[in-house]
Amino acid sequence: MKRIHVAAAVIRGTDGKILIARRADKQHQGGLWEFPGGKVEPGETVEAALSRELKEELGIMVGAARPLIKIRHDYPDKQVLLDVWEVSSFTGEPHGAEGQPLSWASNRELDGYAFPAANQPIVAAARLPGEYLITPDALETPQLLQGIQKAIASGIKLVQLRAPNGYDPKYRDVAVDAVGLCAGKAQLMLKGPLEWLGDFPAAGWHLTSAQLRKYASKGRPFPEDRWLAASCHNAEELSLAEQMGVDFVTLSPVQATQSHPDAEPLGWEQARALIDGFNRPVYLLGGVGPAERQRAWENGAQGVAGIRAFWPHGFD
């Protein structure tokens, strides 16, 4: 069975909301919502297909677009490759040129719409930012909390409270304060024993690779309305992450780092190959920062993750 190549768009308005369309009842996966787009014709580039489809379906002309995520999905009756791009500017007033209902949804509201199964990782990618801050270790609590506050004020939307020295009561105390700082402004990801999950219902959870190996066969430890992430370093761990149903991962190290000088870096080519076979958003980590975000996007990643590259100056 030949895999159908589809160009799809996460179209973001100036207010940050995302445009989605409802599939006609008679279509494959009819009645469900989708990200607009259509088939890539033989000899056509993805960008050209995207521009053509959005003009035909919505009456808009694409201004700026970038790669977001690629998803391979096998339905019982067809196989698809969804080549998804984020469209950040366009001209024209979007309308259902083929009679399809449209809706503008905020990141939070997207979860309330019914999408085809293949679209679930796209929903996650659409809701996630391009940068993931991991807090430094060896900071006193006031410094740490001030730094988080300053990072959020500068626009950081996803924060991992790192737990480098084991899971001690002090971490839990800091986590309580961090939850308060992030409320309504940024998504906080915590680390620690899964026994702590019930104590922090507003936080997502970032699993270590050791936890991933231990728990993957048991599946997702909590419902899908809460973010679940994992640290991965190779194809085996990515496979376990998919098995567990995580929402996104970090993949590291891409390049050599001062903090882990003995770790063999993946390099950009191998990172790209690993991302290409993985149907979830991936943040590249290790020797990367804001300057590498565009390159990460071009290699199929959601964006870049880092510690000092994203930590506000004057707080380390």
PyMOL commands that set and color helices and strands:
alter all, ss='L'
color gray80, all
select helices_A, chain A and resi 46-58+107-110+117-127+141-153+169-182+194-199+209-218+235-244+267-276+290-298
alter helices_A, ss='H'
color red, helices_A
select strands_A, chain A and resi 3-12+18-22+33-34+37-39+61-74+79-91+102-105+131-134+158-160+187-190+204-207+228-232+248-251+282-285+303-306
alter strands_A, ss='S'
color yellow, strands_A
deselect
rebuild
show_as cartoon
